[in-house]
């Protein structure tokens, strides 16, 4: 499928989802849907570096929080439309992602993962001590009374996050099917062999960290308007770092479809648990599912599907050969 047709198809599906939520007549579905769409963007962004390149990033919450606090800083300076805040959040997080990559991408494996976790701690410490954006006290964001023509702010935020999710999925699919994606795959499979073959691995990894960081920052930019009161503990929440890793791993990291499936599955389960039990069990659900998939299906749901498709015809052919070679089949 061509990229433009794919993008239009995603928009059509998004329009159907929005119309279905409107038909239900309950704003809660927009609140819950916003969170699920937010995780689609985060997991897709994480997968560009962690799945395509094989570099595990534990600093997802830092880039998400950067986008959120960029919106707070812009709001304090001069309130801007949310789409403008999204662009600025993406730019700031993308620049930080490039800088983080330049400093840490010479590390590999667990050393790189620990460095990204340290980045999140450093950024949280800076935010806590930056009074302009609220510091440890937090910051209030005053929402406009109405968002014409949507009527309520949550419908408007839902539409923005849905467009971001469509954009993130389209970008991931474009990367996967391009020369850039093939370069990422060589880094994931064998980086030393890729370097020996002349692949500019450092440049490709910097591109990956920049795109991944920018998308995470864009996902975080509308968050202050969604939550109303932003504080470091909510912006740098553990759930963002854990979910952005668990969702691609459960869905499958080798394709753009995996993070989408994982985010819809886990995000929906967490929203149901929040309403029926408590939000405190969300990470428990993620932990159980992640452990189960790591043991039973290390390649995620996409890996299970591919394994089933590849082995089913082979089994049928094998049965036919056994039947043909059996004594009963002899004339």
Secondary structure, DSSP 8 states (H G I E B T S, - for coil): --HHHHHHHHHHHHHHHHHHHHHHT-THHHHHHHHHHHHHHHHHHHHHHHTTS----S-HHHHHHHHHHHHHHHHHH----HHHHHHHHHHHHHHHHHHHHHHHTTS-THHHHHHHHHHHHHHHHHHHT-GGGTGGG-EE----S--TTTSSHHHHHHHHHHHHHHHHHHHHHHHHTSHHHHHHHHHHH-HHHHHHTT--HHHHHHHHHHHHHHHHHHHHHTHHHHHSEE-HHHHT-HHHHHHHHHHHHHH-SSSHHHHHHHHHHHHHHHHHHHHHT-GGGHHHHHHHHHHHHHHH-TTHHHHHHHHHHHHHHHHHHHHHHHHHHSGGG--
